[in-house]
Structures are given as C-alpha cells and as structure tokens.
Amino acid sequence: MLSEQPTLGTRGMIACAHYLATQAGVHILTQGGNAIDAAIAANAVMTVVYPSTCSAMEVAALPRV
C-alpha cells in the first residue's frame, strides 16, 4: 500500500514509499543535512510505518564516498 501525497522540496530530492518518510528526508535536507542524513531519517520513518519492508540496518549498506 503506497501513500500518494505530494511532498515537494526546492534544493534536493528524496523518494520513499510513504509520504511521511519522504517528508522526514526533505525536512533534513532543508535543515542543512546531506543525502546520507536524509536517507537515515527516511529509513527510520520507514521502519515505523512499514516495518516489514525496511530495517534500521539497511542504511549501513550505503557505499562510502
């Protein structure tokens, strides 16, 4: 079940299966966070709203730059 509510940002982009996770990522970006910060925040929300599709450890698999 996907939630389809538009969430808009002006200086970055994030896409998630649930609008609350997207809003969390956009909020982090607008507060000066980077893409990794936004991914961690979005993943934390996804763990709450869709626990069967995500876990807190999945962000750890992001490549190091």
Number of C-alpha atoms within 10 A of each C-alpha: 6 8 10 9 10 8 13 12 14 8 8 12 14 18 14 17 16 18 20 17 26 27 22 21 30 26 16 20 22 15 8 10 13 13 16 14 14 24 23 20 21 27 24 21 24 24 18 13 16 15 12 9 9 16 15 14 11 12 16 9 7 9 6 5 3
